[in-house]
Amino acid sequence: MLKKKSSKKTSNKEDLKEYYLMVKPILLHPEFLKRKEIKHHNGSVYDHCLQVSLCGYHIAKKLKPYFPELSIQDVAIAGLLHDFYSTPWRESRLDKRFFRKHGFTHAYEASKNAYTHFPDLMDPYVEDAITHHMFPLNRKFPKYIESWIVTTADKIISMDIVFDLNELPRYLGINIPKKNE
């Protein structure tokens, strides 16, 4: 007797469709599309945010049965907007005090930009996830499970920098001049 095959592919397509409907206004917005031009980690801010958002979405889908109040949509939105900053920090040559460097401040700029361009998508859960995604650098615990999911997804997606020994000092706030500078 033949067993019916799992409809995993159909489920993935349905998940992607559901995800896209949640975040479509962001993905099509001209201001968000500008993030394709800003370098971040080993790609662009756009690519990184999309990866974090999708990762968070999948984590939230898995956790939803255990946390019925969890908003999968808030996770997907916050994942896309968590690095919605405007300044390409990698090109910056400004010597800032340690706690004024990008890693400590960009989450607040991202939240401000998110309220400016997507006020109808913002709520306390999305705002908290955006402003606290750099925990423990921002030293404030995320308040909501949505925030913890975005923080975790960002760490998972950002692990590539730990293994890039040429870029790691820069992420730690140490500027080592390149040989040709």
C-alpha positions in Angstrom: 0.0 0.0 0.0 1.4 3.4 -1.0 1.6 6.2 1.6 0.6 9.6 0.6 3.6 11.9 0.3 4.0 14.8 2.6 2.8 18.1 1.2 5.9 19.9 2.6 6.5 21.8 -0.7 2.9 23.0 -0.7 3.3 24.1 2.9 6.5 26.0 2.1 4.8 27.8 -0.8 1.8 28.6 1.4 4.1 29.9 4.1 6.0 32.1 1.6 2.7 33.4 0.3 1.5 34.2 3.8 4.8 35.8 4.6 4.8 37.9 1.5 1.3 39.2 2.2 2.4 40.3 5.7 5.4 42.3 4.5 4.5 43.3 0.9 4.1 47.0 1.7 7.7 47.1 3.1 9.3 45.0 0.4 7.8 47.3 -2.4 8.5 50.6 -0.6 11.0 52.8 -2.4 12.7 53.8 0.9 13.2 50.1 1.9 14.5 49.3 -1.6 17.3 51.8 -1.1 18.8 49.4 1.4 19.8 47.2 -1.5 22.6 49.7 -2.0 23.9 49.8 1.6 26.5 47.2 2.4 26.0 45.1 5.5 27.8 42.0 6.7 28.5 40.0 3.5 25.7 41.5 1.4 23.3 44.4 1.6 21.0 45.7 4.4 18.1 44.6 2.3 19.4 41.0 2.0 20.3 40.8 5.7 16.9 42.2 6.8 15.0 39.8 4.5 17.0 36.8 5.9 16.4 37.9 9.5 12.7 38.4 8.8 12.3 35.0 7.1 14.2 33.2 9.8 12.2 34.9 12.5 9.0 34.1 10.7 9.9 30.4 10.6 10.8 30.4 14.3 7.6 32.2 15.2 5.5 29.6 13.2 7.2 26.8 15.1 6.6 28.5 18.5 3.0 29.7 17.9 1.4 26.5 19.3 3.2 27.1 22.6 2.6 30.9 22.7 -0.8 31.5 21.2 -0.5 35.3 21.8 2.6 35.5 19.6 2.2 37.7 16.6 4.0 36.1 13.6 3.3 39.2 11.6 5.0 41.5 14.1 8.1 39.2 14.0 8.1 39.3 10.2 7.7 43.1 10.1 10.3 43.8 12.9 12.7 41.5 11.2 12.5 43.5 8.0 12.8 46.8 9.8 15.3 46.0 12.5 18.2 47.5 10.5 16.2 50.2 8.7 18.9 52.8 9.2 20.0 55.3 6.6 23.7 55.9 7.1 26.1 53.3 5.5 28.2 52.9 8.7 30.8 50.7 7.0 32.0 53.6 4.9 32.0 56.0 7.9 35.5 57.3 8.9 34.1 59.3 11.9 35.8 58.5 15.1 32.9 58.2 17.5 33.0 57.4 21.2 32.5 53.7 21.9 28.9 53.8 23.0 28.0 56.1 20.0 29.1 53.6 17.5 26.7 51.9 15.0 26.2 48.8 17.0 24.8 50.7 20.0 22.8 53.3 18.1 21.4 52.1 14.8 18.4 50.3 16.4 16.9 53.6 17.5 17.5 55.1 14.1 15.8 52.1 12.5 12.8 52.5 14.8 12.5 56.2 14.0 12.7 55.5 10.3 10.1 52.7 10.6 7.7 55.1 12.3 8.3 57.7 9.6 7.7 55.4 6.6 5.5 52.6 8.1 3.5 54.1 11.0 0.5 51.8 10.3 2.7 48.7 10.7 4.2 49.9 14.0 3.0 48.8 17.4 4.8 48.3 20.8 5.9 44.8 19.9 7.5 45.8 16.6 9.1 48.8 18.2 10.5 46.8 21.1 11.9 44.1 18.7 13.6 46.8 16.6 15.0 48.8 19.4 16.2 45.8 21.4 17.5 43.5 18.7 21.1 44.3 19.6 20.8 42.9 23.1 23.1 42.7 25.0 24.8 45.7 23.4 21.8 48.0 24.2 21.8 46.6 27.7 18.0 46.5 27.9 16.2 43.2 27.8 13.7 42.7 25.1 10.2 42.8 26.6 8.2 40.5 24.3 8.7 37.1 22.8 8.5 38.7 19.3 11.5 40.8 20.3 13.5 37.7 21.5 12.7 35.9 18.2 14.0 38.9 16.1 17.1 39.2 18.3 17.8 35.4 18.0 17.1 35.4 14.2 19.5 38.4 13.8 22.2 36.5 15.8 21.7 33.4 13.7 21.9 35.2 10.4 24.9 37.3 11.6 27.1 34.4 12.6 29.1 34.8 9.4 30.9 37.8 10.8 32.3 35.7 13.7 34.2 33.6 11.1 35.4 36.5 9.0 38.6 37.4 10.8 39.2 40.4 8.5 35.9 42.1 9.3 35.5 41.0 13.0 37.5 43.9 14.5 35.4 46.4 12.7 32.2 44.9 14.1 33.8 45.2 17.6 34.4 48.9 17.1 38.1 48.5 16.3 39.3 50.3 13.2 42.3 48.7 11.7 43.5 50.6 8.7 43.9 48.5 5.6 47.4 48.4 4.0 46.4 50.6 1.1 44.9 53.4 3.3 
